[in-house]
Amino acid sequence: MPEAEEYSSWLESRRLIIAQLATMESAIRDLAGKIDKFNDSAREKAIEVAKDAQGGITELNLRVAMLEMRAKIWGGIIGLAGGAVATVIVQLVTREFHL
């Protein structure tokens, strides 16, 4: 009879182990699903952040281009003003020598 009890105990242990493994498998599948959802969410957020960053970079490039244009315009105006002042000074000096 002890062999029958051992066999019965072994069958019960085996059944419990199989039930525990099935529970663990289910938990692993649930966890895999959660990880996939998290990855999808993280990917979407990364894409959104990249789009926002690209928009910011585009805006920044536009602002830099506008500042470059302003600098060129002001440089041209200052150059013209400097040239005009130099011309006037040269004209005044040459008149002084001719008179």
C-alpha positions in Angstrom: 0.0 0.0 0.0 2.8 2.5 0.6 3.6 2.3 -3.1 0.1 3.1 -4.0 0.2 6.2 -1.7 3.5 7.2 -3.2 2.1 6.9 -6.7 -1.0 8.8 -5.7 1.1 11.5 -4.1 3.3 11.7 -7.3 0.2 12.0 -9.5 -1.2 14.8 -7.2 2.2 16.6 -7.3 2.4 16.3 -11.0 -1.1 17.7 -11.4 -0.2 20.6 -9.2 3.0 21.3 -11.1 1.2 21.2 -14.4 -1.5 23.6 -13.1 1.2 26.0 -11.8 3.0 25.9 -15.1 -0.3 26.7 -16.9 -0.8 29.6 -14.6 2.7 30.9 -15.2 2.3 30.5 -19.0 -0.9 32.6 -18.8 0.9 35.2 -16.7 3.7 35.3 -19.2 1.3 35.8 -22.1 -0.4 38.7 -20.2 2.9 40.3 -19.5 4.0 40.0 -23.1 0.7 41.7 -24.2 1.4 44.5 -21.7 4.9 44.9 -22.9 3.7 45.1 -26.6 1.2 47.8 -25.6 3.8 49.7 -23.7 6.2 49.5 -26.7 3.5 50.7 -29.1 2.7 53.6 -26.8 6.3 54.5 -26.4 6.8 54.3 -30.2 3.9 56.6 -30.8 5.2 59.1 -28.2 8.6 59.0 -29.7 7.2 59.8 -33.1 5.1 62.6 -31.7 8.2 64.1 -29.9 10.2 63.7 -33.2 7.5 65.6 -35.1 7.5 68.4 -32.5 11.2 68.6 -32.6 11.2 68.7 -36.4 8.7 71.5 -36.3 10.9 73.4 -33.8 13.9 72.9 -35.9 12.1 74.2 -39.0 10.9 77.2 -37.0 14.5 77.8 -35.8 15.9 77.5 -39.3 13.4 80.1 -40.5 14.3 82.5 -37.7 18.0 82.1 -38.4 17.4 82.8 -42.1 15.4 85.9 -41.2 18.2 87.1 -38.9 20.7 86.5 -41.6 18.6 88.5 -44.0 18.3 91.4 -41.5 22.1 91.3 -40.9 22.7 91.6 -44.7 20.2 94.4 -45.1 21.7 96.3 -42.2 25.2 95.6 -43.5 24.1 97.0 -46.9 22.6 100.1 -45.3 25.6 100.7 -43.2 27.9 100.2 -46.2 25.9 102.7 -48.3 25.8 105.2 -45.5 29.6 104.8 -45.0 30.2 105.2 -48.7 27.9 108.2 -48.9 29.7 109.9 -45.9 33.1 109.1 -47.5 32.0 110.5 -50.8 30.7 113.7 -49.2 34.0 114.1 -47.2 36.1 113.5 -50.4 34.0 116.0 -52.3 34.4 118.6 -49.5 38.1 118.0 -49.3 38.6 118.3 -53.1 36.5 121.5 -53.2 38.8 123.0 -50.5 41.9 122.3 -52.6 40.3 123.7 -55.8 39.2 127.0 -54.3 
